[in-house]
Amino acid sequence: MALKITVIGTGYLGATHAAAMAELGFEVLGLDVVAEKIDMLRRGEVPMYEPGLEELLRKHVAGIEGSTGRLRFTMDWAEVGEFGDVHFVCVNTPQKHGEYACDMSYVDAAFESLAPHLHGAALVVGKSTVPVGSAERLAARLAELAPAGEDAELAWNPEFLREGFAVNDTLHPDRIVVGVRSERAEKLLREVYTTPVAKGSPFVVTDFPTAELVKTSANSFLATKISFINAMAEVCEAAGGDVAKLAEAIGHDERIGKKFLRAGIGFGGGCLPKDIRAFMARAGELGADQALTFLREIDSINMRRRGQMVEMAREALGGGSFLGKRVAVLGATFKPDSDDVRDSPALNVAGQIHLQGGQVTVYDPKGMANAKRLFPTLGYAGSAVEAVRGADVVLHLTEWREFRELDPTVLGEAVTARVVLDGRNALDPEVWRRAGWTYRAMGRPTA
């Protein structure tokens, strides 16, 4: 008999996972405790922008004309418990207020709500990013609360989604990692992922702690690589070097590679910053804090970049006050192909300049609504040309393709001064300079 799958939590991770499981041919039931979210998903609408996700949902959500009907949504825990053979827990694990540690309250609540409804054999699979040691604790709680007892098993299967590529990353993962304690759990997860494994996705079987560590380790490595090239940009600034050429040169070394070596204003978003901080906090609890002290400096380099961009903007305006100066900011999201503005370096820089008296106008292709909710006091424009109108300086802070394809001559006719600061090292300096702009980027020569 074909496996039935439930997905608990239908935010960014859960909605994508539910739609992908339906695409892989499974009957899927998604659960959330927020009625508005469930209503949206039942209409085939997603609460966030993610390329390809809405189309995938509409292909499978029951009740939508022409859909397979394989995907339904509910708020009823009893229905979920009765329906599923495999239950994926995809709820959020944000940073705790006022500390580095991870807030496990949503994960704990999901287990407490689901377990009492598991009357038969079931596999509960954690996908949320959690502190190492959580699976051990949750497995014991599951066996204690579930009427099925030890037949309600736990496995851990971390997610590796990149915003903007989440659908592809779920259907064609570059690796599938499963932390299991039994052959039965491994067999069930091999069944779930039959299609991607057949297409070549590696299937890595580990214990619980290793599975929990994979995601935080991967994110820590990426954060280190980004902060490394940003530290080199600081040295290049001091020495008169060119960080873009430096990155190109070291990127040819296959041990290093070219990816994540573009210097700029640093990383943000809902994962990297909070994951490396939670990792440090957990290492401290385990008595291994010295092993991760380097992550504190990684975090520090990253946050410093934002202040450096503000100072670069001040310098471009003559080194004095921002008062009365018009500053255009291209980009609000933490990365392109997303509407996510959580811990966005672009918005952080815009907000700092605004607080110091600058008249800031922001434009972003997808993140405007979220940006307005977070920073309602900033100015917003409906296009790049509108955003730069009358600007004394233009800041390029999110590397959207739309911005790389802008015509600097057209933009030049709208501004007061043709000065562009490229906070992502993504624009072509020659093209902008030929159009009469003063082009500056972090860690690169001025001319």
C-alpha positions as CSV (number, residue, x, y, z in Angstrom):
1,M,0.0,0.0,0.0
2,A,1.3,3.5,-0.9
3,L,2.6,5.6,2.0
4,K,0.6,8.5,3.2
5,I,2.5,11.6,4.3
6,T,1.6,14.5,6.6
7,V,3.5,17.8,6.8
8,I,3.2,19.7,10.1
9,G,3.9,23.4,9.7
10,T,3.2,24.9,6.3
11,G,5.5,27.9,6.3
12,Y,8.4,28.2,3.8
13,L,9.8,24.7,4.5
14,G,6.5,22.9,5.1
15,A,4.6,24.3,2.1
16,T,7.5,23.4,-0.2
17,H,7.9,20.0,1.3
18,A,4.2,19.2,1.1
19,A,3.9,20.2,-2.6
20,A,7.1,18.3,-3.5
21,M,5.8,15.1,-1.8
22,A,2.6,15.4,-3.8
23,E,4.7,15.9,-6.9
24,L,6.6,12.6,-6.0
25,G,3.2,10.8,-6.1
26,F,2.2,10.6,-2.5
27,E,-1.1,11.4,-0.8
28,V,-0.3,14.4,1.4
29,L,-2.1,16.1,4.3
30,G,-0.6,19.4,5.6
31,L,-1.4,20.9,9.0
32,D,-1.0,24.3,10.4
33,V,-2.4,26.1,13.5
34,V,-2.9,29.4,11.6
35,A,-6.3,29.4,9.9
36,E,-5.4,32.2,7.4
37,K,-2.4,30.1,6.1
38,I,-4.5,27.0,5.6
39,D,-7.2,29.0,3.7
40,M,-4.5,30.4,1.4
41,L,-3.0,27.0,0.7
42,R,-6.4,25.5,0.0
43,R,-6.8,28.2,-2.7
44,G,-3.4,27.2,-4.1
45,E,-1.8,30.4,-2.9
46,V,1.5,30.6,-1.0
47,P,2.2,33.0,1.9
48,M,5.6,33.9,0.5
49,Y,7.3,34.4,-2.8
50,E,9.2,31.3,-4.0
51,P,9.7,30.7,-7.8
52,G,7.7,27.7,-9.0
53,L,6.0,26.9,-5.7
54,E,2.6,28.3,-6.4
55,E,2.4,26.5,-9.7
56,L,3.4,23.2,-8.0
57,L,0.7,23.7,-5.3
58,R,-2.0,24.4,-7.8
59,K,-1.0,21.3,-9.7
60,H,-1.9,19.1,-6.6
61,V,-4.2,20.9,-4.2
62,A,-7.6,19.1,-3.9
63,G,-10.5,21.2,-5.1
64,I,-8.6,23.2,-7.7
65,E,-9.7,22.5,-11.3
66,G,-7.3,20.2,-13.1
67,S,-5.3,19.3,-10.0
68,T,-4.3,15.7,-9.0
69,G,-6.0,16.3,-5.7
70,R,-3.2,14.6,-3.9
71,L,-2.6,17.5,-1.5
72,R,-5.0,18.6,1.3
73,F,-4.7,20.9,4.3
74,T,-6.3,20.7,7.8
75,M,-6.1,22.1,11.3
76,D,-7.2,18.8,12.9
77,W,-4.5,16.9,14.7
78,A,-6.6,13.8,15.1
79,E,-7.1,13.7,11.3
80,V,-3.3,14.0,10.8
81,G,-2.6,11.2,13.3
82,E,-5.1,8.8,11.6
83,F,-4.1,9.7,8.1
84,G,-0.3,9.5,8.0
85,D,2.3,6.7,7.9
86,V,5.2,9.3,7.8
87,H,4.8,12.7,9.6
88,F,7.3,15.4,8.7
89,V,7.7,18.2,11.3
90,C,8.6,21.4,9.5
91,V,8.0,24.1,12.1
92,N,10.1,27.2,12.7
93,T,13.0,27.3,15.2
94,P,13.7,31.1,15.6
95,Q,16.4,32.7,17.7
96,K,15.3,33.3,21.3
97,H,14.7,36.9,22.3
98,G,17.7,38.4,24.0
99,E,20.0,35.4,23.6
100,Y,21.7,33.3,20.9
101,A,20.0,30.0,21.7
102,C,17.3,28.4,19.5
103,D,13.6,28.6,20.5
104,M,12.3,25.0,20.5
105,S,8.8,25.9,21.6
106,Y,7.2,25.3,18.2
107,V,8.9,22.0,17.7
108,D,8.0,20.9,21.2
109,A,4.4,22.0,20.7
110,A,4.1,20.0,17.5
111,F,5.3,16.8,19.1
112,E,3.0,17.3,22.2
113,S,0.0,17.9,19.8
114,L,0.8,15.0,17.4
115,A,1.9,12.2,19.6
116,P,-1.4,11.5,21.5
117,H,-3.0,10.8,18.1
118,L,-0.5,8.2,17.0
119,H,-2.5,4.9,17.7
120,G,-0.7,2.8,15.1
121,A,2.9,2.3,13.8
122,A,4.2,5.7,12.5
123,L,7.4,7.4,11.7
124,V,7.8,11.0,12.8
125,V,10.5,12.8,10.9
126,G,12.1,16.1,12.1
127,K,13.1,18.5,9.4
128,S,13.5,21.6,11.5
129,T,17.0,22.9,12.3
130,V,17.5,22.1,16.0
131,P,20.3,22.1,18.6
132,V,22.2,18.8,18.6
133,G,20.7,16.5,21.3
134,S,17.1,17.5,20.6
135,A,16.2,14.3,18.6
136,E,17.2,12.1,21.6
137,R,14.9,14.0,23.9
138,L,12.0,14.2,21.4
139,A,12.2,10.4,20.6
140,A,11.7,9.7,24.3
141,R,8.8,12.1,24.6
142,L,7.2,10.6,21.5
143,A,7.3,7.1,22.9
144,E,6.0,8.4,26.2
145,L,3.0,10.3,24.8
146,A,2.0,8.1,21.8
147,P,-0.6,5.4,22.4
148,A,1.5,3.3,19.9
149,G,4.4,3.5,22.3
150,E,7.7,2.5,20.7
151,D,5.9,1.8,17.4
152,A,5.9,5.6,17.1
153,E,9.5,6.1,16.0
154,L,11.5,9.2,15.3
155,A,14.0,10.0,12.5
156,W,15.8,13.2,11.7
157,N,16.1,14.4,8.1
158,P,17.5,18.0,7.9
159,E,16.5,20.4,5.1
160,F,18.9,22.1,2.8
161,L,16.7,24.5,1.0
162,R,18.1,27.7,-0.7
163,E,15.5,30.4,-1.0
164,G,14.8,31.0,-4.6
165,F,15.7,27.3,-5.4
166,A,13.6,25.5,-2.8
167,V,11.4,23.5,-5.2
168,N,14.3,22.2,-7.2
169,D,16.3,21.5,-3.9
170,T,13.4,19.4,-2.6
171,L,12.8,17.4,-5.8
172,H,16.4,17.1,-6.8
173,P,18.4,17.3,-3.6
174,D,22.2,17.4,-3.7
175,R,22.1,15.0,-0.7
176,I,19.5,13.3,1.5
177,V,20.6,12.9,5.1
178,V,18.6,10.7,7.5
179,G,19.4,10.1,11.2
180,V,17.7,6.8,12.1
181,R,17.7,4.2,14.9
182,S,16.1,1.2,13.0
183,E,16.1,-0.5,9.7
184,R,12.4,0.1,9.5
185,A,12.9,3.9,9.7
186,E,15.6,3.8,7.1
187,K,13.4,1.6,4.8
188,L,10.5,4.0,5.1
189,L,12.6,7.1,4.2
190,R,14.2,5.2,1.3
191,E,10.6,4.6,0.1
192,V,9.8,8.3,0.5
193,Y,12.8,9.4,-1.5
194,T,12.8,6.6,-4.1
195,T,12.6,9.0,-7.0
196,P,15.4,11.5,-6.2
197,V,17.7,8.6,-5.1
198,A,17.0,6.8,-8.4
199,K,18.0,10.1,-10.2
200,G,21.3,10.2,-8.3
201,S,20.8,12.0,-5.1
202,P,23.2,10.5,-2.5
203,F,21.4,8.9,0.5
204,V,23.5,9.4,3.7
205,V,22.4,7.3,6.8
206,T,23.7,8.6,10.2
207,D,22.9,8.6,13.9
208,F,20.7,11.4,15.4
209,P,23.5,13.8,16.5
210,T,25.3,13.7,13.2
211,A,22.0,14.4,11.3
212,E,21.3,17.3,13.6
213,L,24.8,18.7,13.1
214,V,24.9,18.5,9.3
215,K,22.7,21.6,8.6
216,T,24.4,23.8,11.2
217,S,27.8,22.7,10.1
218,A,27.0,23.4,6.4
219,N,25.6,26.9,7.3
220,S,28.6,27.6,9.5
221,F,31.0,26.7,6.6
222,L,29.1,29.0,4.1
223,A,29.0,31.8,6.6
224,T,32.8,31.4,7.2
225,K,33.4,31.5,3.4
226,I,31.4,34.7,3.0
227,S,33.0,36.4,6.0
228,F,36.4,35.3,4.8
229,I,36.1,37.1,1.5
230,N,34.6,40.2,3.3
231,A,37.6,40.2,5.6
232,M,39.8,40.1,2.5
233,A,37.8,43.1,1.2
234,E,38.8,45.1,4.3
235,V,42.5,44.2,3.7
236,C,42.1,45.2,0.0
237,E,40.6,48.5,1.0
238,A,43.6,49.2,3.2
239,A,46.2,47.9,0.7
240,G,44.7,49.2,-2.5
241,G,44.0,45.7,-3.8
242,D,40.9,44.5,-5.8
243,V,38.9,41.9,-3.9
244,A,37.0,40.8,-7.0
245,K,40.2,39.8,-8.8
246,L,41.5,38.3,-5.6
247,A,38.3,36.1,-5.4
248,E,38.7,35.1,-9.0
249,A,42.3,34.1,-8.5
250,I,41.8,32.0,-5.4
251,G,38.5,30.5,-6.8
252,H,40.4,28.7,-9.5
253,D,41.9,26.5,-6.8
254,E,39.4,23.6,-6.8
255,R,40.0,23.1,-3.0
256,I,38.5,26.6,-2.5
257,G,36.1,27.0,-5.4
258,K,34.4,30.1,-6.8
259,K,31.0,30.0,-5.0
260,F,30.3,32.3,-2.0
261,L,33.4,34.4,-2.7
262,R,31.7,37.7,-3.8
263,A,32.5,40.4,-1.3
264,G,29.8,42.7,-0.2
265,I,27.6,43.8,2.7
266,G,27.3,40.2,4.1
267,F,24.7,37.6,4.7
268,G,21.3,37.8,6.4
269,G,18.0,36.0,6.2
270,G,16.2,33.6,8.5
271,C,18.8,30.8,8.6
272,L,22.5,31.6,8.5
273,P,22.7,34.3,11.3
274,K,20.4,32.5,13.7
275,D,21.8,29.0,12.9
276,I,25.5,30.0,13.6
277,R,24.4,31.7,16.9
278,A,22.4,28.8,18.0
279,F,25.3,26.5,17.2
280,M,27.6,28.6,19.4
281,A,25.1,28.5,22.2
282,R,24.6,24.8,22.0
283,A,28.4,24.1,21.9
284,G,28.7,26.2,25.1
285,E,26.1,24.0,26.8
286,L,28.0,20.9,25.7
287,G,31.3,22.3,27.0
288,A,32.7,22.6,23.5
289,D,32.4,26.3,23.2
290,Q,36.1,26.8,22.3
291,A,35.6,24.7,19.2
292,L,33.3,27.4,17.8
293,T,34.8,30.7,19.1
294,F,35.8,31.4,15.4
295,L,32.0,31.8,14.6
296,R,31.8,34.8,16.9
297,E,34.4,36.6,14.6
298,I,32.5,35.4,11.5
299,D,29.3,37.0,12.9
300,S,31.2,40.1,13.9
301,I,32.8,40.5,10.4
302,N,29.4,40.0,8.9
303,M,27.6,42.7,11.0
304,R,30.5,45.1,10.5
305,R,29.9,45.2,6.8
306,R,26.6,47.0,7.2
307,G,28.2,49.8,9.2
308,Q,31.0,50.0,6.6
309,M,28.4,50.5,3.8
310,V,26.7,53.3,5.8
311,E,30.2,55.0,6.1
312,M,30.9,54.5,2.4
313,A,27.6,56.3,1.6
314,R,28.5,59.1,4.0
315,E,31.9,59.5,2.4
316,A,30.3,59.5,-1.1
317,L,28.1,62.4,0.1
318,G,31.2,64.5,1.2
319,G,31.8,62.9,4.6
320,G,29.3,65.0,6.6
321,S,25.8,64.5,7.7
322,F,23.0,62.6,5.9
323,L,20.5,65.4,6.7
324,G,18.8,66.6,3.6
325,K,20.5,64.1,1.4
326,R,18.4,61.8,-0.9
327,V,19.6,58.2,-0.8
328,A,18.2,55.5,-3.2
329,V,18.4,51.9,-2.1
330,L,18.0,49.1,-4.7
331,G,17.1,46.0,-2.9
332,A,15.2,45.1,0.4
333,T,15.4,41.3,0.5
334,F,18.4,39.5,2.0
335,K,19.0,37.8,-1.3
336,P,17.4,37.8,-4.8
337,D,14.5,35.6,-6.0
338,S,12.9,35.8,-2.6
339,D,10.5,38.2,-0.7
340,D,12.2,37.4,2.6
341,V,13.5,40.6,4.5
342,R,14.4,38.8,7.8
343,D,17.7,40.2,9.0
344,S,18.2,41.8,5.6
345,P,21.6,43.7,5.3
346,A,20.0,45.9,2.6
347,L,17.1,47.1,4.9
348,N,19.5,47.4,7.9
349,V,21.7,49.8,5.9
350,A,18.6,51.7,4.6
351,G,17.3,51.9,8.2
352,Q,20.6,53.2,9.6
353,I,20.9,55.9,7.0
354,H,17.3,56.9,7.6
355,L,17.8,57.2,11.4
356,Q,20.8,59.5,10.7
357,G,18.6,61.9,8.8
358,G,18.8,60.7,5.2
359,Q,15.8,60.7,2.9
360,V,15.8,57.0,1.9
361,T,13.8,55.6,-0.9
362,V,13.8,51.8,-1.4
363,Y,12.8,49.6,-4.4
364,D,12.8,45.8,-4.5
365,P,11.1,43.6,-7.2
366,K,9.4,41.2,-4.7
367,G,10.1,42.4,-1.1
368,M,8.2,45.7,-0.9
369,A,5.2,44.6,1.1
370,N,7.3,42.8,3.7
371,A,9.8,45.7,3.9
372,K,7.0,48.2,4.5
373,R,5.7,46.1,7.4
374,L,9.2,46.0,8.9
375,F,10.3,49.5,8.2
376,P,7.1,51.6,7.6
377,T,9.0,54.9,8.0
378,L,11.3,54.4,4.9
379,G,10.2,55.8,1.5
380,Y,9.2,53.3,-1.2
381,A,9.0,53.5,-5.0
382,G,7.4,51.3,-7.6
383,S,10.4,51.0,-9.8
384,A,14.2,51.5,-9.9
385,V,13.9,54.7,-11.9
386,E,11.4,56.1,-9.4
387,A,13.5,55.1,-6.5
388,V,16.6,57.0,-7.8
389,R,14.8,60.1,-8.9
390,G,16.6,63.1,-7.4
391,A,19.1,60.9,-5.5
392,D,22.5,62.1,-4.4
393,V,23.8,58.6,-4.1
394,V,22.4,55.1,-5.3
395,L,23.1,52.0,-3.2
396,H,22.9,48.6,-4.9
397,L,22.3,46.2,-2.0
398,T,20.5,43.1,-3.3
399,E,21.8,41.4,-6.4
400,W,18.5,41.0,-8.4
401,R,19.0,40.3,-12.1
402,E,16.7,43.3,-12.8
403,F,19.3,45.6,-11.2
404,R,22.2,44.1,-13.2
405,E,20.2,44.8,-16.4
406,L,19.5,48.4,-15.6
407,D,20.6,51.0,-18.2
408,P,22.9,53.4,-16.3
409,T,22.3,56.1,-18.9
410,V,18.5,56.1,-18.3
411,L,19.1,56.0,-14.6
412,G,21.6,58.8,-14.8
413,E,18.9,61.2,-16.2
414,A,16.8,60.7,-13.1
415,V,19.5,61.3,-10.4
416,T,20.9,64.5,-8.9
417,A,24.4,62.9,-8.8
418,R,25.7,59.9,-10.7
419,V,27.2,58.1,-7.8
420,V,26.6,54.3,-7.3
421,L,27.8,52.2,-4.4
422,D,27.7,48.5,-5.3
423,G,27.2,46.6,-2.0
424,R,27.2,43.3,-3.8
425,N,30.0,43.6,-6.3
426,A,27.5,42.5,-9.0
427,L,27.3,45.5,-11.4
428,D,29.7,46.0,-14.3
429,P,32.0,48.9,-13.2
430,E,33.0,49.7,-16.8
431,V,29.4,50.0,-18.1
432,W,28.5,52.4,-15.2
433,R,31.7,54.5,-15.5
434,R,31.2,54.8,-19.3
435,A,27.7,56.2,-18.6
436,G,29.4,58.9,-16.4
437,W,28.9,57.4,-13.0
438,T,31.3,57.3,-10.1
439,Y,31.3,53.6,-9.2
440,R,32.5,52.4,-5.8
441,A,32.4,48.8,-4.4
442,M,33.7,47.4,-1.2
443,G,37.3,46.2,-1.4
444,R,37.9,47.5,-5.0
445,P,39.9,50.4,-6.4
446,T,38.0,53.6,-7.1
447,A,39.2,54.0,-10.7
